[in-house]
Amino acid sequence: MNKAEIIQNIRDQKRLPNLKYSIKELTEDFTKRLFYTLFDENTPVEENIDQLEKDFQELVDLVCWEPGKPCKEVWALYLTKLPEILQKLSADAVAITEHDPAANSLEEVYLAYPGFFAIAIYRLSHELNKFGLPLVPRLMTECAHRITGTDINPGAQIGVPFFIDHATGVVIGETTVIKDNVKIYQGVTLGALSVDRKLRNVKRHPTIENNVTIYANATILGGNTVVGANSIIGGNVWLTASVPENSMVSHTPQINIKNTVKNE
């Protein structure tokens, strides 16, 4: 196969007309500008809101594939949601400072906590996801996933306040429901029992009721699985069935410690 044939072969394989990687790059820029506009003291709000609208309309031109869909109206509606999102995130940040002894200030939470960053991008993408443009919200949360190691699908429903400690390795699936005042640690998975295209638009992920704490590396699976209010799920627990409120669920491994030093 000569060079011309290789080039033509590659062109023939590019069969997805809407697959433009500029969408990903523009979404990353939009997400960063949005985050700075909402939180950074030195970023002018009015000027950046105007630029965000331009950035968003550029994205809409690339991702609004369905004829007749009122995509250009989304920004105005989304803009009205930003004050409410900020209130929720403020409550998240305060909860972190109140519960984490390692948190020295609110500024530290906003600047240094990967869990807060992941929650912030989730909340910003979740509201946008409601308007029927799923690709941009998903790419927004992938920005946070890449930076923090926390994978939160923008379709999940998460109450206030919410605290992810350490963040790395957390997975929260699309149909997960998390109520208020929930705290989870690194490595927690809130997932589905199986992956099957027939389960699209079906609740596949668990429900976590109010005031639940889930410790590191716990795995909770299934759309019918409900963790009752005020429960504690211990580290490394594998859970595929509901537990009542006020439960404490633990996994007890067998640990053997052997002294390898021989006495002379």
Buried (B, 14 or more C-beta within 10 A) or exposed (E): EEEEEEEEEEEEEEEEEEEEEEBBEBBBBBBEBBBEBBBEEEEEEEEBBEBBBEBBEBBBEBBBEEEEBEBEEBBEEBEEBBEEBBEBBBBBBEBBBEBBEEBEEBEBBBEEBBBBBBBBBBBBBBBBBBBEBBBBBBBBBBBBBEEBBBBBBBBBEBBBBBBBBBBBBBBBBBBBBBBBBBBBBBBBBBBBBEEEEEBEEEBBBBBBBBBBBBBBBBBBBBBEBBBBBBBBBBBBBEBEEBBEBEBEBEBEEEEEEEEEEEEE
